[in-house]
Amino acid sequence: MRAPWRISSFAGAALALLTLPGLVCSVGCGRSATDAASESTHKQGAEPQSAPADYTAEAQAWADSVASSMSVEELAGQLLMPALYATSNPANIAKARQYLESLKAGGFVWLKGSAEEMLQLADTLSKLSSTPLFMALDAEWGAGMRLSGCTSFKKNYQLSGLPEKTFYAMGRTTGREAAAVGINMIFAPVLDVAPSERSVMWRRSYGPDPERVATAGQAFARGIVDEGLIPVGKHFPGHGATHLDSHKTIPLIADSRTKLDTVDLIPFRSFISSGFPALMTAHVIVPSLDGGETSGNGQEAPATLSHGILTALLRDRLGFDGLVISDAMNMLPARKGIFVEALKAGCDILTVPVDPAAAVKEVAEAISDGTLSVKEIRAKVARILFYKYPLR
């Protein structure tokens, strides 16, 4: 399998943050808002200058070796990231242990909680897994979006006029605070273009200009990468052209392929060409991109379940080799076979299933009976492990 990106180590990288009055909504970690916005102001906007050491070949060899040695159950578990609250109460820890010991889960998506408890959880769980875990956090406007004690910036729609270096600094702050409590993957930036205030993504988007969205999103992602975390651009192929919320229904986007190519896909195409490692899918139906592909229930397939969108478009046409991560699977109607469909469509990781045990069982059985190709599943797991190499 061709390596999706280069794994490097930056030594002595300068941390550059900006003095931006009104940018920070709340700051934790024992610092004032001024501290968070003005650290290293003598190097404002600076990015790491030291030459990175390249571990790509070594990482790929390790990933292929580990994936080839895994049982069917272990393979299925690597494809799963259930959700948990970032609280260290005994019941929550017991559930996390169950996901690791019984399901061999490959990671977790962390919901609301505190920075202090998140650190305790990350430390505890990392010792229970023989394989590195992805620890993911929604942090579109800072780690404080989910974790008390961390910085929250203003919503993205309020920041669209700021310079590129500001978004980079925000990414650095977000990545640094998240890494300090054991997080290694950030579900951001938002790459959806929101054409108007009617868009469901208006408050979360960087605005209506696709080039501006691409620039801000990539700057934020660079900041995350430079703190050693994986940024996940979302929501492919674009969720901005609808006023409907995919948490409540499955929106239909009826725009032409030409419009999508010249607006919605621009930030994703740019993100991919810049070499960023991961994208999250959208639970939206886009017939112009897949010819009205249907899913297992006979209805039009959302992008998460669409081979035409995730494989023919994203992998083959746009050349994306990184991780394809589903949006929360609990947003889709629960039914038998949906996890297998998502993997066949092109997803590598399935997040937040309603019943994680049922999800692993369905996938493991599909591998065992040949519904899912074991060769293709091992390739997906090797891709996942490639990005986990620095976490060993």
Secondary structure, 3 states (H helix, E strand, C coil): CCCCCCCEECCCCCCCCCCCCCCEEECCCCCCHHHHHHCCHHHCCCCCCCCCEECHHHHHHHHHHHHHHCCHHHHHHHCEECEEEECCCHHHHHHHHHHHHCCCCCEEEEEEEEHHHHHHHHHHHHCCCCCCCEEEEECCCCHHHCEECCCEECCHHHCCCCCHHHHHHHHHHHHHHHHHCCCCEEECCECCCCCCCCCCCCCCCCCCCHHHHHHHHHHHHHHHHCCCCEEEEEEECCCCCCCCCCCCCCCECCCCHHHHHHCCCHHHHHHHHCCCCEEEECCCECHHHHCCCECCCCCECCHHHCHHHHHHHHHHHCCCCCEEECCCHHHCCCCCCHHHHHHHHCCCEEECCCCHHHHHHHHHHHHHCCCCCHHHHHHHHHHHHHHHHHHC
